[in-house]
C-alpha cells in the first residue's frame, strides 16, 4: 500500500491522461526526472507509452469485451512491471511525498500508474470505453 503524505492541487498529467483512473501522476513525473538526471535513457524510453502499448490495448478491446476494468488493469500492470526500475520508482514516490513499504510495492505502483495512463489515453482516443458498471466496451 502506498500512502500519500501531502496533497497538491493542479497536478500535471502526461499527454491524454484524464485523471479518471490515476489521480496523481507526480510519482511518474519524478521517475522520469530521476532517470533523465541519471542518464538512463534506455529505461526512460520504457516509461512512456508507445505504439505497441496502444496495439495491445486495441487487442484487449476486441477480444475481451465485457471484462472488468480491474481484470484489464491487472493484465496491463503485469505488462508494465518489467519496464520499471524498482529503486528509481521508490525514490520517485518518496520525492513525491509518499511513504512506501518497499521496492516491489514501488515498482508495482509505478506500473499501475503506467497502466492507468494507457487506459485513460485509450478512452480519450476512443480505443476503449468504460461503462457505468466499470466493464469495458470496445469503441474503435
HELIX and SHEET records of a PDB file:
HELIX    1   1 UNK A   26  UNK A   37  1                                  12    
HELIX    2   2 UNK A   41  UNK A   46  1                                   6    
HELIX    3   3 UNK A   51  UNK A   63  1                                  13    
HELIX    4   4 UNK A   69  UNK A   81  1                                  13    
HELIX    5   5 UNK A   86  UNK A   95  1                                  10    
HELIX    6   6 UNK A  103  UNK A  124  1                                  22    
SHEET    1   A 2 UNK A   3  UNK A   4  0                                        
SHEET    2   A 2 UNK A  98  UNK A  99 -1                                        
SHEET    1   B 2 UNK A 128  UNK A 130  0                                        
SHEET    2   B 2 UNK A 136  UNK A 138 -1                                        
END                                                                             
